[in-house]
Amino acid sequence: MEEGARHPAMPARLGGNVCLDFVNTVEPRSSADAVDYLSSYHDLVGWSEYAQIIDSALARRLLSEAARRPGAASATFAWAMTARDALYLIFAAVAGDRTPSADDLDTLNVVLAQALPHARIVPNVVGFLWSWQESDDSLDRMLWHIGRSALELLTSDDIHRVKDCGRNGGCGWLFLDTSKNGSRRWCSMHVCGSHEKARRRALVRSRHSTARGG
């Protein structure tokens, strides 16, 4: 499924990066009535397949392992949600030109430390790439990809392109602004952008009506 496409049971992938799409699985971020698309380990696996960080065969194996070890699957899911909250706070701080907290960075560092023993450098046609043990069906495997994504973004020149959706009282989603002039303001022009422009037009009409005594 192409990036930005929406699965009927999953949020649109508008972050421009796997780790940002992961934190955007809560909508809207700033509301007490937010919809959380991930409520179980099963959902986590489904989202990971949707985000194309695992394939369907691995998804089936992980769900089979989760059925065999439900306690471990629940613990993995709880840890994934802790990691998601930390990643949100890290990148929201970055988007706001603030320094992330040491606690949140420590959480990411634990994710990376857990992933590293499973990493492998393998050759390909143009050199080498970072891969994972193909036979490893660890329940937290999707977090290896998410952690690596966060690491690469935080240490890249693109870190200054991370933004918070500018919709007034809106979704709070994070995204990577890849526009040439860095002018993107909303996670989606079609959704939050249109909503914000409509809100502003209504505000202008209201002001004009008040000024005319209407």
N, C-alpha and C positions, 0 to 999 in steps of 0.2 A: 504494500500500500504506500502511495507516494506521501512524502512529508507534507503536512498541512491538510491531508484528507482526514475526514472524520469517520470513525467507526461508530455505528449506532449506540454502542454501549460504552464508548470511550471518548475522552476529550480530544479535540483537534490538536494535532502536533504542530504548534506554531512557534515553539521556542527556538528552533534553528539549531538545537543541540540536544542530545539525549538527556543529559542531566537536567536541563531546563524543562524539557517535556515532562520529566519525572516529577519535578516540583509543581508543575502545572496540572497535576491530577486532582487538585482541589479547586473548586470554582463556585463563587468568587473567593479569592484568597482572604479578603479582608472582612468577610461577613460571618456572623455567628451562625447563619443559616446556610453555610456553604455546603455544596454537594461534594462528597468525597467519592471519587470513582474507584477507590481501592479500599475494600472492606474485608478482604480475606487473602490468604495466600493464593487461592485460585484466581482472584482478580489480578494479583501481582504477576502471576505467570501469564495470564491473558493479555495484560498490558504489555509485558515484555515481548511477547510474540507480535503484537500489534505494532510496537515500536521497532521491530526487526532487530532486536538484540539477541534473540534466540529464535530458532526455527521451530516448526511444528513438531518435528520428531523429538527434539529436546523438551519442548513444552509437555508433551505426553509423558515422557520419562520423569520429569519433575513432579507432575501431578500424581503419577503412580507412586513415586517415592514419598510424596506428601501424604497420600492415603495410607501408606504403610507406617509412616512416622508422624502422626498428626501433631503431637506435642512439639516436635522439632520444627514442623512447618509453621505452627503458630508463633513460636519463638523467632523464627526467621522473619516472618511478616512484621512482628512488633519491632524488630531491629531495623527492618527496611523503612518503617514509618519514622523511626527516630532519625535515621539517616536522611530521609526526605525533608524533615523539618529543619535539620541542620543545614542542608544544602540550600533550602529556601532562604534561611537567615543569612548565610554566607553571600549568596548572589544578590539578595535584596540590599545588603550592606554595600556590595560592590557597585550596584546600580545607583545607590545614593551617595557615592563617594565617601563611604565610611569604612572603617577597618572591621572586618568580621571578628566576632568574639573568639577567644582562645578555646572555649569549650566546644563551639561549633566546628572549628578547625580540627580539634582533637578527634571529634566524631568522624570527620572525613578521613583523617589519618588512620583511624582504626579500620575503616572500610578498605583503605588501600593496603594496609598491612595484612588484612585477611585475604585480599585478592592476590598479592604478589607471589606467594608460593605456588600459585596455579598458572602463573604467566610463563610464556615461552617465547623466545626470539626464534623465528623460523625464516628461512630464505624464501624469496619469491623472485619473479622474473626481473625486477628492477633493483633488488637489494635484499632488505630484510624487513620484517614486520613483527608486531607484537600480537601474539595469539594466545590461546588457552588450550589446556589439555582437552582434547576432543572427547575423551571417554569419561571426563569428570562431570558427574551429575549432582554436584553439591547443591543443596537447596537454595543457597544464596548466590548462585552463579550470576543472576542478572545484576547483582550489586557490583560485581567485578567490572562489568561494562560501564555502569553508571559512575562508579568511582573513577575509572580511567578517564571517562568523558569530562568529569569535573576537574581532574588533575590537568588534563590537556588544555582546557579552557582557561583555568586560573593562571597557567604559566605561558599563555600565548599572548600575542599582541591584540587578539580579539577581546580580551577581558574588558577593555574600555568601551566595547560595543554592547555590553549587557545593559538592558534597560528594563524599567518597570512600566507596564502599560499605563498610559496617561489618561485613561478614561476616568472622568470625575466620579468618585465613589464606586469605581468599577471593579474589574475582575482581579487586579493585583497580580496578573500573570507576568512572568519574566520572559524576555526574548532577546535574541541576538540581532542587533540592527546591522544588516549587511548592505544597507543602501549606500550609494557612493558618497553622498554628502552627509550621512549620519543623521538624517532628518525624520526617520520613522518614529512615530509617537505611540502607536497602538499595536497590540499583539496582532490584531486583525483589522484591516481597513473596512472590511465588509460587515464586521460585527461591532466591535467597540468604537471604531472610527466613525461609522455611520450613526451609532447611538449618540456619541458625543456631539457630532455636528447637528443632529436633530435636537438635542437638548439645548444647544446654543441658539439655534434658530427660534425655538420656543421661548427662550429667555428674552431674545431681542423683540419678538412680537409682543410679549407681555409688557416690556418696558415701553414700547411704542404706544400700546393701548393705554397704559397708565398715564403717559405724557399727554395723550389726547383727552384724558378724562373719561376714558371708557372702562 
